[in-house]
Amino acid sequence: MQVFIVDDSALVRQRLAELLVAVEHVHVIGEAGTVADALSRIPELRPDLVTVDIRMPDGDGVSVLKAIKQLDRPPLVGVLTMFPTEPSRRRCYALGADFFWDKSKDLTAMTDVMRRLTQAEHTES
């Protein structure tokens, strides 16, 4: 499974990458710290899953979510935020998010999802 990380914090991107590559068959193929960078790199790299933060310096992760869900073969999208309000959760799911995680407490849940997805992928192969 190829993953792309979108978060404005380099430290968060590094920590997420460390967590994700510890999961067998997960590879971080790119990252972006801005909406503009994410929107230019994701279509060319074609990841299987994108993790995206809601609050970004040049916009918000919701615009990234909306744009990549319009691609011909859209990746799975997991929204990862420090502001997991219920209205935000509903909005993200309505726009096509596949997962919605709270950065402060759901990192284990996120890696568990990655394990299940990669196991399902290798079971089908």
Order of alpha helices (4+ residues) and beta strands (2+ residues): beta-alpha-beta-alpha-beta-beta-beta-alpha-beta-alpha-beta-alpha
